Amino acid sequence: MTAETVQRIVENVERVIVGKADVIELLMVALLSEGHVLLEDVPGIGKTTLAKALARSLDCSFKRIQFTPDLLPSDVTGIQWFNQKEQEFEFRAGPVISQIVLTDEINRATPRTQSALLEAMQERQITVDGETLALPRPFMVLATQNPIELEGTFPLPEAQIDRFLMRVALGYPTEAEEHDILLRYEREDPLEGLEPVVEAGQILEMRDAVRRVGVADAVRSYLVDVARGTRRNPAVELGVSPRGTLALYRTSQALATLRGRDFVIPDDVKHLAPSVLTHRLIISSETRLRGRTAEEVVSDIVEQVPVPVEEGV
């Protein structure tokens, strides 16, 4: 039932986003794993449209925060203001109190404002003037940043990057897909008429199903070996933390669910490793001078770790 429901969501989002079924699948994996996604790509690819289409398909509340250097933490979380008519303080909720939150160009804001998201992303709550408020469920942050234009930006610290379950790039469409985009948007914006296909409560039920997906000892050992391989590799200065290992574990369970299985296989781990682990690595300066990327290092590590073979095969 979960796989069928997710397929309906993917097909609904594809009415707006052309040719990105693999990216939509990764977003669904992150959603079912209670994680957040960093969308890193050039402007105009469709990052904002993708976030809106996902929120509408799930019948979830959606808020967009445009990060700028003058944005304050209170602009994100909300403030306590004094109502002179009622003669008492009232809380004015910030845009982070929503189910799907798009933080556009997150690296444009100062570190102080970026850190306002840390508690929300990790604890699913915010604290304003000593009062703690729980965020609605499901809760998911989709953050975007332009990897090319770095002038006037504040690079995300490692603690913040590690809070993101995945880093995903949409990439340019193919020639055929770009023709399809022109035809689809020729007369109207398909996002305007997009209707939800599931309710938010169903997402919480599917999350419970994900946690029941089985992981054999051999597959678990394989996953741990991949994560630990990032700490032993000479090309890496800082490897994946235990949070990264757990992220790969949870996402592998979610991917197995999406593909109609109640058990994880090594291919699930291999498929997700680049998206889940790459942004958590710090590669050595010598590796960078050789022109190698973190993506290439993760791919090498995955290939070097022996894949468990089922007994009797």
KOLTORVEX-235993 format. One record per residue (C-alpha): residue number from 1; residue in one letter; y, x, z. Coordinates in steps of 0.02 Angstrom, whole numbers. Last residue first. Example, Ala and Ser with C-alpha at 12.3 -4.5 7.8 and 13.67 -1.06 7.14 Angstrom:
2
+-----+--------+--------+--------+--------+
! num ! residu !     c2 !     c1 !     c3 !
+-----+--------+--------+--------+--------+
!   2 !      S !    -53 !    684 !    357 !
!   1 !      A !   -225 !    615 !    390 !
+-----+--------+--------+--------+--------+
//
This chain:
313
+-----+--------+--------+--------+--------+
! num ! residu !     c2 !     c1 !     c3 !
+-----+--------+--------+--------+--------+
! 313 !      V !   -925 !   1190 !   -214 !
! 312 !      G !  -1037 !   1180 !    -62 !
! 311 !      E !   -898 !   1209 !     61 !
! 310 !      E !   -725 !   1163 !     -1 !
! 309 !      V !   -624 !   1315 !    -50 !
! 308 !      P !   -473 !   1371 !     49 !
! 307 !      V !   -334 !   1448 !    -57 !
! 306 !      P !   -307 !   1633 !    -26 !
! 305 !      V !   -123 !   1676 !      9 !
! 304 !      Q !    -53 !   1789 !   -127 !
! 303 !      E !      1 !   1649 !   -244 !
! 302 !      V !    101 !   1562 !   -107 !
! 301 !      I !    185 !   1727 !    -61 !
! 300 !      D !    232 !   1762 !   -242 !
! 299 !      S !    308 !   1588 !   -262 !
! 298 !      V !    407 !   1610 !   -101 !
! 297 !      V !    476 !   1777 !   -164 !
! 296 !      E !    523 !   1701 !   -332 !
! 295 !      E !    618 !   1560 !   -249 !
! 294 !      A !    706 !   1683 !   -133 !
! 293 !      T !    776 !   1769 !   -287 !
! 292 !      R !    742 !   1939 !   -364 !
! 291 !      G !    880 !   2035 !   -454 !
! 290 !      R !    827 !   2206 !   -393 !
! 289 !      L !    988 !   2213 !   -293 !
! 288 !      R !    935 !   2051 !   -207 !
! 287 !      T !    771 !   2130 !   -152 !
! 286 !      E !    863 !   2282 !    -85 !
! 285 !      S !    980 !   2168 !     12 !
! 284 !      S !    830 !   2090 !     98 !
! 283 !      I !    788 !   1906 !     81 !
! 282 !      I !    845 !   1780 !    209 !
! 281 !      L !    725 !   1634 !    204 !
! 280 !      R !    752 !   1454 !    262 !
! 279 !      H !    819 !   1396 !     93 !
! 278 !      T !    654 !   1441 !      8 !
! 277 !      L !    536 !   1355 !    130 !
! 276 !      V !    539 !   1167 !     98 !
! 275 !      S !    578 !   1155 !    -89 !
! 274 !      P !    473 !   1306 !   -141 !
! 273 !      A !    328 !   1261 !    -23 !
! 272 !      L !    311 !   1080 !    -80 !
! 271 !      H !    192 !   1098 !   -227 !
! 270 !      K !     88 !   1234 !   -145 !
! 269 !      V !     64 !   1130 !     14 !
! 268 !      D !     13 !    975 !    -83 !
! 267 !      D !   -102 !   1083 !   -191 !
! 266 !      P !   -192 !   1139 !    -32 !
! 265 !      I !   -253 !    960 !      0 !
! 264 !      V !   -191 !    836 !    131 !
! 263 !      F !   -289 !    681 !    180 !
! 262 !      D !   -261 !    493 !    175 !
! 261 !      R !   -231 !    495 !    -13 !
! 260 !      G !   -131 !    379 !   -125 !
! 259 !      R !    -13 !    504 !   -203 !
! 258 !      L !    134 !    453 !    -95 !
! 257 !      T !     25 !    472 !     60 !
! 256 !      A !    -25 !    649 !     10 !
! 255 !      L !    159 !    688 !    -16 !
! 254 !      A !    200 !    624 !    159 !
! 253 !      Q !     65 !    728 !    243 !
! 252 !      S !    124 !    882 !    148 !
! 251 !      T !    302 !    843 !    203 !
! 250 !      R !    250 !    842 !    385 !
! 249 !      Y !    157 !   1008 !    376 !
! 248 !      L !    293 !   1096 !    274 !
! 247 !      A !    423 !   1038 !    401 !
! 246 !      L !    313 !   1096 !    545 !
! 245 !      T !    305 !   1270 !    469 !
! 244 !      G !    493 !   1268 !    442 !
! 243 !      R !    523 !   1221 !    623 !
! 242 !      P !    407 !   1364 !    671 !
! 241 !      S !    535 !   1479 !    588 !
! 240 !      V !    519 !   1544 !    410 !
! 239 !      G !    554 !   1727 !    380 !
! 238 !      L !    705 !   1836 !    410 !
! 237 !      E !    724 !   2002 !    318 !
! 236 !      V !    608 !   1958 !    174 !
! 235 !      A !    558 !   2074 !     31 !
! 234 !      P !    436 !   2166 !    145 !
! 233 !      N !    332 !   2006 !    167 !
! 232 !      R !    266 !   1987 !    344 !
! 231 !      R !    377 !   1844 !    401 !
! 230 !      T !    360 !   1744 !    239 !
! 229 !      G !    171 !   1762 !    251 !
! 228 !      R !    177 !   1671 !    416 !
! 227 !      A !    227 !   1511 !    326 !
! 226 !      V !     91 !   1530 !    193 !
! 225 !      D !    -39 !   1575 !    325 !
! 224 !      V !      9 !   1421 !    427 !
! 223 !      L !    -19 !   1309 !    276 !
! 222 !      Y !   -188 !   1389 !    239 !
! 221 !      S !   -241 !   1368 !    420 !
! 220 !      R !   -195 !   1185 !    412 !
! 219 !      V !   -293 !   1167 !    251 !
! 218 !      A !   -447 !   1248 !    330 !
! 217 !      D !   -432 !   1142 !    488 !
! 216 !      A !   -424 !    981 !    386 !
! 215 !      V !   -261 !    882 !    385 !
! 214 !      G !   -279 !    694 !    403 !
! 213 !      V !   -139 !    569 !    365 !
! 212 !      R !   -100 !    467 !    521 !
! 211 !      R !     79 !    530 !    531 !
! 210 !      V !    112 !    462 !    357 !
! 209 !      A !     59 !    286 !    406 !
! 208 !      D !    189 !    283 !    546 !
! 207 !      R !    321 !    335 !    420 !
! 206 !      M !    267 !    191 !    308 !
! 205 !      E !    304 !     68 !    449 !
! 204 !      L !    478 !    143 !    472 !
! 203 !      I !    510 !    127 !    285 !
! 202 !      Q !    456 !    -55 !    291 !
! 201 !      G !    592 !    -91 !    418 !
! 200 !      A !    725 !    -33 !    295 !
! 199 !      E !    676 !   -170 !    174 !
! 198 !      V !    596 !   -140 !      5 !
! 197 !      V !    642 !   -172 !   -178 !
! 196 !      P !    831 !   -175 !   -159 !
! 195 !      E !    932 !   -234 !   -310 !
! 194 !      L !   1027 !   -128 !   -437 !
! 193 !      G !   1156 !   -228 !   -533 !
! 192 !      E !   1303 !   -110 !   -508 !
! 191 !      L !   1196 !     46 !   -524 !
! 190 !      P !   1157 !      4 !   -706 !
! 189 !      D !   1339 !     39 !   -753 !
! 188 !      E !   1377 !    -64 !   -906 !
! 187 !      R !   1390 !    -62 !  -1095 !
! 186 !      E !   1347 !    117 !  -1147 !
! 185 !      Y !   1277 !    176 !   -980 !
! 184 !      R !   1094 !    161 !  -1032 !
! 183 !      L !   1128 !    221 !  -1209 !
! 182 !      L !   1222 !    376 !  -1152 !
! 181 !      I !   1091 !    417 !  -1020 !
! 180 !      D !    950 !    397 !  -1147 !
! 179 !      H !   1034 !    522 !  -1263 !
! 178 !      E !   1044 !    642 !  -1115 !
! 177 !      E !    860 !    614 !  -1079 !
! 176 !      A !    812 !    659 !  -1258 !
! 175 !      E !    914 !    819 !  -1250 !
! 174 !      T !    838 !    867 !  -1083 !
! 173 !      P !    934 !    833 !   -923 !
! 172 !      Y !   1019 !    973 !   -827 !
! 171 !      G !    950 !   1022 !   -657 !
! 170 !      L !    923 !    911 !   -505 !
! 169 !      A !    913 !   1049 !   -374 !
! 168 !      V !    829 !   1019 !   -206 !
! 167 !      R !    840 !   1102 !    -36 !
! 166 !      M !    722 !   1025 !     88 !
! 165 !      L !    703 !    980 !    272 !
! 164 !      F !    882 !   1022 !    310 !
! 163 !      R !    908 !   1073 !    490 !
! 162 !      D !    872 !   1255 !    443 !
! 161 !      I !   1031 !   1256 !    340 !
! 160 !      Q !   1134 !   1215 !    494 !
! 159 !      A !   1060 !   1351 !    603 !
! 158 !      E !   1073 !   1476 !    459 !
! 157 !      P !   1260 !   1448 !    445 !
! 156 !      L !   1327 !   1348 !    297 !
! 155 !      P !   1447 !   1447 !    189 !
! 154 !      F !   1629 !   1397 !    214 !
! 153 !      T !   1711 !   1365 !     46 !
! 152 !      G !   1882 !   1403 !    -27 !
! 151 !      E !   1812 !   1498 !   -176 !
! 150 !      L !   1623 !   1478 !   -189 !
! 149 !      E !   1608 !   1386 !   -356 !
! 148 !      I !   1431 !   1417 !   -419 !
! 147 !      P !   1313 !   1346 !   -287 !
! 146 !      N !   1405 !   1178 !   -282 !
! 145 !      Q !   1357 !   1085 !   -125 !
! 144 !      T !   1284 !    915 !    -86 !
! 143 !      A !   1219 !    842 !     76 !
! 142 !      L !   1099 !    695 !     88 !
! 141 !      V !   1083 !    645 !    270 !
! 140 !      M !    947 !    521 !    319 !
! 139 !      F !    930 !    392 !    456 !
! 138 !      P !    797 !    257 !    458 !
! 137 !      R !    844 !    203 !    584 !
! 136 !      P !   1020 !    176 !    650 !
! 135 !      L !   1101 !    314 !    754 !
! 134 !      A !   1092 !    316 !    943 !
! 133 !      L !   1257 !    333 !   1036 !
! 132 !      T !   1294 !    457 !   1174 !
! 131 !      E !   1455 !    440 !   1274 !
! 130 !      G !   1536 !    600 !   1337 !
! 129 !      D !   1693 !    579 !   1234 !
! 128 !      V !   1590 !    550 !   1077 !
! 127 !      T !   1407 !    606 !   1071 !
! 126 !      I !   1303 !    571 !    917 !
! 125 !      Q !   1120 !    526 !    894 !
! 124 !      R !    974 !    556 !    777 !
! 123 !      E !    930 !    712 !    878 !
! 122 !      Q !    919 !    841 !    738 !
! 121 !      M !   1031 !    773 !    601 !
! 120 !      A !   1156 !    685 !    714 !
! 119 !      E !   1166 !    831 !    835 !
! 118 !      L !   1199 !    954 !    693 !
! 117 !      L !   1321 !    845 !    595 !
! 116 !      A !   1473 !    889 !    700 !
! 115 !      S !   1429 !   1071 !    665 !
! 114 !      Q !   1497 !   1054 !    488 !
! 113 !      T !   1664 !    999 !    563 !
! 112 !      R !   1678 !   1155 !    670 !
! 111 !      P !   1613 !   1265 !    528 !
! 110 !      T !   1760 !   1208 !    419 !
! 109 !      A !   1731 !   1087 !    277 !
! 108 !      R !   1708 !   1136 !     93 !
! 107 !      N !   1526 !   1184 !    121 !
! 106 !      I !   1475 !   1002 !    136 !
! 105 !      E !   1528 !    964 !    -42 !
! 104 !      D !   1488 !    778 !    -24 !
! 103 !      T !   1407 !    721 !    137 !
! 102 !      L !   1305 !    570 !     83 !
! 101 !      V !   1242 !    468 !    231 !
! 100 !      I !   1096 !    346 !    215 !
!  99 !      Q !   1067 !    242 !    372 !
!  98 !      S !   1246 !    233 !    437 !
!  97 !      I !   1340 !    295 !    587 !
!  96 !      V !   1397 !    455 !    501 !
!  95 !      P !   1545 !    357 !    430 !
!  94 !      G !   1635 !    356 !    598 !
!  93 !      A !   1632 !    212 !    720 !
!  92 !      R !   1792 !    157 !    806 !
!  91 !      F !   1752 !    146 !    990 !
!  90 !      E !   1867 !     42 !   1098 !
!  89 !      F !   1974 !     90 !   1247 !
!  88 !      E !   2054 !    -48 !   1349 !
!  87 !      Q !   2217 !   -144 !   1364 !
!  86 !      E !   2156 !   -285 !   1251 !
!  85 !      K !   2318 !   -289 !   1150 !
!  84 !      Q !   2351 !   -104 !   1173 !
!  83 !      N !   2180 !    -57 !   1103 !
!  82 !      F !   2162 !    126 !   1151 !
!  81 !      W !   2056 !    227 !   1032 !
!  80 !      Q !   1886 !    312 !   1055 !
!  79 !      I !   1844 !    406 !    897 !
!  78 !      G !   1716 !    418 !    757 !
!  77 !      T !   1576 !    540 !    713 !
!  76 !      V !   1636 !    608 !    545 !
!  75 !      D !   1825 !    593 !    555 !
!  74 !      S !   1808 !    646 !    738 !
!  73 !      P !   1737 !    812 !    679 !
!  72 !      L !   1897 !    842 !    580 !
!  71 !      L !   1919 !    855 !    390 !
!  70 !      D !   2061 !    972 !    342 !
!  69 !      P !   1950 !   1093 !    242 !
!  68 !      T !   1873 !    950 !    142 !
!  67 !      F !   1706 !    858 !    154 !
!  66 !      Q !   1703 !    691 !     64 !
!  65 !      I !   1597 !    578 !    172 !
!  64 !      R !   1497 !    441 !     86 !
!  63 !      K !   1420 !    295 !    181 !
!  62 !      F !   1266 !    190 !    141 !
!  61 !      S !   1180 !     49 !    235 !
!  60 !      C !    999 !     28 !    183 !
!  59 !      D !    922 !   -101 !     66 !
!  58 !      L !    797 !     33 !     14 !
!  57 !      S !    837 !     22 !   -172 !
!  56 !      R !   1022 !     18 !   -131 !
!  55 !      A !   1012 !    177 !    -28 !
!  54 !      L !    912 !    267 !   -163 !
!  53 !      A !   1035 !    216 !   -300 !
!  52 !      K !   1183 !    274 !   -196 !
!  51 !      A !   1104 !    445 !   -162 !
!  50 !      L !   1058 !    468 !   -346 !
!  49 !      T !   1234 !    420 !   -401 !
!  48 !      T !   1307 !    551 !   -285 !
!  47 !      K !   1193 !    688 !   -352 !
!  46 !      G !   1212 !    640 !   -535 !
!  45 !      I !   1228 !    806 !   -628 !
!  44 !      G !   1418 !    797 !   -638 !
!  43 !      P !   1456 !    944 !   -525 !
!  42 !      V !   1337 !   1094 !   -519 !
!  41 !      D !   1185 !   1091 !   -407 !
!  40 !      E !   1125 !   1101 !   -228 !
!  39 !      L !   1062 !    940 !   -152 !
!  38 !      L !   1024 !    979 !     31 !
!  37 !      V !    901 !    851 !     97 !
!  36 !      H !    870 !    777 !    269 !
!  35 !      G !    707 !    737 !    357 !
!  34 !      E !    618 !    591 !    437 !
!  33 !      S !    456 !    639 !    347 !
!  32 !      L !    452 !    474 !    253 !
!  31 !      L !    631 !    505 !    195 !
!  30 !      A !    594 !    685 !    146 !
!  29 !      V !    443 !    634 !     42 !
!  28 !      M !    548 !    496 !    -37 !
!  27 !      L !    680 !    625 !    -83 !
!  26 !      L !    544 !    736 !   -158 !
!  25 !      E !    481 !    589 !   -263 !
!  24 !      I !    657 !    558 !   -326 !
!  23 !      V !    666 !    740 !   -380 !
!  22 !      D !    500 !    729 !   -473 !
!  21 !      A !    551 !    565 !   -556 !
!  20 !      K !    711 !    644 !   -624 !
!  19 !      G !    711 !    588 !   -805 !
!  18 !      V !    854 !    464 !   -801 !
!  17 !      I !    936 !    406 !   -640 !
!  16 !      V !    993 !    224 !   -643 !
!  15 !      R !    836 !    125 !   -687 !
!  14 !      E !    744 !    276 !   -617 !
!  13 !      V !    796 !    220 !   -442 !
!  12 !      N !    694 !     61 !   -465 !
!  11 !      E !    544 !    155 !   -532 !
!  10 !      V !    547 !    272 !   -382 !
!   9 !      I !    561 !    127 !   -259 !
!   8 !      R !    418 !     33 !   -341 !
!   7 !      Q !    312 !    191 !   -337 !
!   6 !      V !    350 !    209 !   -152 !
!   5 !      T !    284 !     35 !   -119 !
!   4 !      E !    125 !     67 !   -218 !
!   3 !      A !     92 !    230 !   -124 !
!   2 !      T !    120 !    143 !     43 !
!   1 !      M !      0 !      0 !      0 !
+-----+--------+--------+--------+--------+
//
